[in-house]
Amino acid sequence: MDSNNPFFDNVEKKTNVKKDEIFKIADSVSNADFSDPQVVKALIARIGQTAGVPVSKEKEDAIVKAITSGNIPGNFSSLSKIFSPKQK
């Protein structure tokens, strides 16, 4: 990944997450075992903490289940539904 790419500057501005932290997380997952729920939980916790976004137990469980079972949505719209607050 090219750290000079303006995409990362835009992400940093919108999320207040430093580019260096994005690259550290990306490096940490490059060889991660996503079939291991503990690995996935640790990643969710790290991303949530880095972004300053609390992740409820219910949301964490849904994300872990989706990732460990291989049911990752193939498009952004479907993926965003996992992270969106439930509509009442």
Rosetta blueprint (number, residue, H / E / L):
1 M L
2 D L
3 S L
4 N L
5 N L
6 P H
7 F H
8 F H
9 D H
10 N H
11 V H
12 E H
13 K H
14 K H
15 T H
16 N L
17 V L
18 K L
19 K H
20 D H
21 E H
22 I H
23 F H
24 K H
25 I H
26 A H
27 D H
28 S H
29 V H
30 S L
31 N L
32 A L
33 D L
34 F L
35 S L
36 D L
37 P H
38 Q H
39 V H
40 V H
41 K H
42 A H
43 L H
44 I H
45 A H
46 R H
47 I H
48 G H
49 Q H
50 T H
51 A H
52 G L
53 V L
54 P L
55 V L
56 S L
57 K H
58 E H
59 K H
60 E H
61 D H
62 A H
63 I H
64 V H
65 K H
66 A H
67 I H
68 T H
69 S L
70 G L
71 N L
72 I L
73 P L
74 G L
75 N L
76 F H
77 S H
78 S H
79 L H
80 S H
81 K H
82 I H
83 F H
84 S L
85 P L
86 K L
87 Q L
88 K L
